[in-house]
Amino acid sequence: MPIYLDHGATTPTRPEVIALITEVMQSQWGNPSSLHTWGERAAMSIERARLQVADLLNADATNVIFTSGGTESDNLAIFGIARRYRVPQHMITSAVEHSAIEQSVKLLEQAGWQITRLPVNQQGSIEPADLVKALQPNTVLVSIIYGQNEVGTLQPIEKLGKICREAGVWFHTDAVQTVGRLPLDLQKLPVDLLSISSHKLYGPQGVGALFVRPEVELVPLLMGGGQENGMRSGTQPVASIAGFGLAAQLADRELETEFRRLSRLRDRLFTKLADIPDLLPIGASGAQRLPHHASFCYSHLNGRQIVRAMNQAGIAISAGSACSSGAILPSPVLLAMGFTESQALGAIRITLGKATTDRDIEFTAETLKQILKPKI
Ligand SMILES: Cc1ncc(COP(=O)(O)O)c(C=O)c1O
């Protein structure tokens, strides 16, 4: 049986979600903005999903904007704030952001904005004191990734958010890898904007959400019919949004048991691989790490070669970030963490999921040992 261990790239859509999507496409296919019964039914599906996504975050449903996914949510957070200003200001982010944030702030930088990228240590963690030092009178947004997609490190979001709140600066977090894997409580967490993606939590691809507190004034990126309270024009993909909602509700129910189960399997994988010479675990460990995420550097083989060999053995893993696959450059995230170029080129990521068993971990560890065995 093939083993899929690339849940950081995407997750299989749950059968219950596929069933709901099919049903919605068959019976609630109206335009949710239409005033007739077809439209009302579609609008009700969307509002149900909004409540389900909000419940997963313990947030108010009116603060959830549906988007086309994590990338759009990240773009909306960055440019939605930036476009409020006629003259360039200052933003703070980190050296380990997903490209959806990094590319957005790079564009602002080219337009004259001042961007501070907070450094990280060897585990990929940000020091909250560095954020305090970086704040300026013209800082308008701080955006820090919650669970890092390549190395699995969780940032001290509560502390960072508190610092921003005390300074009166909006705080965004890209929680695409985190939502559905860690319990989040936005009634308590000092976060003003938060990005989510459906396909990382067993929902369909091409749909996501941005949580935005009502005090934050965003300028929309898409102009048109004024859907999503004017924040994201365009007819909503009703079936995908309904599927996302159900996936969020089911993730919420399983959150605690899956968190414990995946953390145990992940730690088992780290233990099993600990004796492979020159295979270095990367990122933080234990509670500072995403529960489903294990990543390593290996200096003697390119990560892509390892991925191909594992694939031949029927196991799907990834080399660095799946979103940037195609490029054989070392990952900027690993370089920022202090790894050498050759170590970074040998990076692999193994991300577990709902179907992962102890036997899968056993087989994966044995297969990887064989592949990395020195050839005489
Ligand atoms: C941390 C992070 N942010 C954003 C994204 C982009 O999300 P989407 O694929 O929904 O556009 C990803 C996808 O891998 C991610 O891991």
The ligand as a Gaussian input file, in Angstrom:
#p B3LYP/6-31G(d) Opt

LIG

0 1
 C        2.151000      28.414000       5.684000
 C        1.427000      28.475000       4.381000
 N        0.872000      29.628000       4.001000
 C        0.187000      29.737000       2.855000
 C        0.047000      28.659000       2.005000
 C       -0.731000      28.808000       0.740000
 O       -2.018000      28.235000       0.888000
 P       -2.902000      27.865000      -0.391000
 O       -2.275000      26.659000      -1.011000
 O       -4.271000      27.575000       0.166000
 O       -2.899000      29.049000      -1.276000
 C        0.642000      27.431000       2.341000
 C        0.570000      26.276000       1.425000
 O        1.385000      25.395000       1.440000
 C        1.332000      27.334000       3.573000
 O        1.892000      26.198000       3.969000

